[in-house]
Amino acid sequence: GQDASFSCTLSDASNVKQVTWQRVRDQEPVQTLATFSELFKDHVDDQYVGKVTFTAVSVNSTSIEIKNATFEDEACYICSFKVYPLQPKRQTLCLAQLHKLHKNRKPKVPTSVNPALSSDPDVVVSCSATGKPTPTIHWKSAEKELNNFRLSNFTTLNKDSSTTITSNLTLPLSQFHGKYVECVAQSDSMEKSSQIYVPEVHYKGNRFNMDIGSNRITFYIITVSVLIVMAVVVIVIIVICSHTRLKSKQQNPSIQQVEIG
């Protein structure tokens, strides 16, 4: 993500002893991010080191920067000037609709193809998108309209308040094998699409086999290797048996009886 910056200024800096930056979110306690004083200078809380940095520091004007802002950083940030002996003077700045910071980022769209069993002439193509606001997914095909095919969508709310939507589209292999379908995800004004290839199918009568490529080649290699090993074992056994019989005959020659008449 991009960085978010906050600044606040107090016109009358007399008697200001310390400036504190805090973060407030619904149903969460106030969190102190960083402090500055002329005595102790600037200090960032340990858990925010590397995330929060001072870009300007003085008792009357201060700025901080939130590095790599994400949805989790959506909150209100309080700049508090501790004025002795008066009450602190505060300014509140809120970071909301963080997706505007990511106007150059498109929603992530992982996709997959799940081949059905050989007795089921269907294939499920799956597409997921994560973003804020909640993305929408629709399917396109150059072959035909997809509205009539079975579609199921699942929504998951993430810890960072973004939403992941997963869309599963069931297609008949007889109509889409070897072709492409397109998943289009949209979140606010951002859009991303992904082409999904449906594997080739080879029909044999009323049954079919899905050609997954590498799996098929691996199966052939294993089968041929096993057959070669078996053939070698059989040849070795035959050679050993023949050698044993020949050696036995040499050690025990037959005695022929000759009759004299």
CORRA-V984354 format. One line per field, one symbol per residue. phi: phi as a letter, one per 40 degrees, with the letter a starting at -180 (. if undefined). psi: psi as a letter, one per 30 degrees, with the letter a starting at -180 (. if undefined). burial: I if it has 24 or more other C-alpha atoms within 12 Angstrom, else O. Layout:
phi: ???
psi: ???
burial: ???
This chain:
phi: .ccbbbbabbcbccgccabbbbbbbdfbccbccabaaccbgcabddcbcgcbbcbabacbaabbbccfcbccccabbbbbccbccccdbbbbbbbbfcdccbccbcccbcbabbcccccbcbbbbbababaacdcbbbbbaccacbccccbbbbbbccccgcbbbbbbbcbcccbbcgbbbbcbbbbfccaabacbccdcbbcbgcbabcccgccccdcccccccccccccccccccccccccccccccccbccbccbcbb
psi: llkkkkklkkejgkgkekkkklkklkgklkkkellklfefakkkkefgkfekkkfkklffkkklkjkhkafffjlkkkjkjjjkgllkkkkkkkjlhffffhfgklkkikllkjkllffjhlkkkkkkkkaklklkklklkfelkffflkkkkkkkklfgglkkkkkkkkkkefffkglklkkjkkjbgkkklkkkkkllkjkjbgllkkjfceeeeeeeeeeeeeeeeeeeeeeeeeeeeeeeeeeeeefikkkkkkkj.
burial: OOOIIIIIIIOOOOOIIIIIIIIIOOOOOOOIIIIIIOOOOIIIOOOIOOOIIIOOIIIIIIIIIIOOIIIIIIIOIIIIIIOOOOOOIOIOIOIOOIIIIIOOOIIIIIIIIOIOOOOOIIIIIIIIIIIIIIIIIIIOIOOOOOOOOOOOOOOOOOOOOIIIIIIIIIIIIOIIIOOIIIIIIIIOOIIIIIIIIIIOIOOOOOOOIIOOOOOOOOOOOOOOOOOOOOOOOOOOOOOOOOOOOOOOOOOOOOOOOOOOO
